[in-house]
Amino acid sequence: MAEIVNLRLARKAKARAKASQSARVNRAKHGRTKAERERAKAEAARAARELEGKHLSD
């Protein structure tokens, strides 16, 4: 026989797992120090300048 599943508990467990995943993403996105954010911003700016310098002019 199949195992009996309480749908309310299963739905709540699924919601908890989704919220946990969302929290993990937000921690990675917003949980950085000011120095880390500035370093990442400077690296992105450097990469953009480097890419722009490689464009061929008409």
Secondary structure per residue as TSV (DSSP state, phi and psi in degrees):
chain	resnum	aa	ss	phi	psi
A	1	M	-	360.0	156.1
A	2	A	-	-78.7	155.7
A	3	E	-	-77.0	138.5
A	4	I	-	-79.3	131.0
A	5	V	-	-120.4	129.3
A	6	N	-	-81.0	111.8
A	7	L	H	-64.1	-33.7
A	8	R	H	-63.9	-45.3
A	9	L	H	-67.3	-37.5
A	10	A	H	-65.7	-41.1
A	11	R	H	-65.1	-41.8
A	12	K	H	-66.7	-38.2
A	13	A	H	-65.0	-39.9
A	14	K	H	-64.9	-42.3
A	15	A	H	-64.2	-39.4
A	16	R	H	-63.7	-41.4
A	17	A	H	-65.3	-40.3
A	18	K	H	-65.5	-42.7
A	19	A	H	-65.0	-37.4
A	20	S	H	-64.2	-42.4
A	21	Q	H	-63.7	-43.7
A	22	S	H	-62.8	-41.1
A	23	A	H	-64.4	-38.5
A	24	R	H	-63.1	-42.7
A	25	V	H	-64.7	-43.8
A	26	N	H	-65.9	-36.0
A	27	R	H	-63.4	-40.6
A	28	A	H	-68.6	-35.4
A	29	K	H	-78.5	-43.7
A	30	H	H	-109.8	-8.2
A	31	G	-	-92.5	40.7
A	32	R	-	-112.1	153.3
A	33	T	-	-74.4	165.6
A	34	K	H	-61.6	-40.5
A	35	A	H	-62.9	-41.3
A	36	E	H	-64.5	-41.4
A	37	R	H	-63.8	-44.4
A	38	E	H	-65.0	-39.5
A	39	R	H	-63.8	-42.5
A	40	A	H	-65.1	-39.1
A	41	K	H	-65.8	-42.3
A	42	A	H	-65.1	-39.6
A	43	E	H	-64.7	-41.1
A	44	A	H	-65.6	-40.0
A	45	A	H	-65.5	-41.2
A	46	R	H	-63.0	-43.5
A	47	A	H	-64.1	-38.6
A	48	A	H	-66.7	-42.0
A	49	R	H	-63.2	-41.9
A	50	E	H	-63.4	-42.5
A	51	L	H	-66.0	-42.0
A	52	E	H	-62.9	-34.4
A	53	G	H	-69.7	-18.8
A	54	K	T	-92.9	-2.2
A	55	H	S	-70.7	143.1
A	56	L	-	-83.4	135.8
A	57	S	-	-89.2	152.9
A	58	D	-	-83.1	360.0
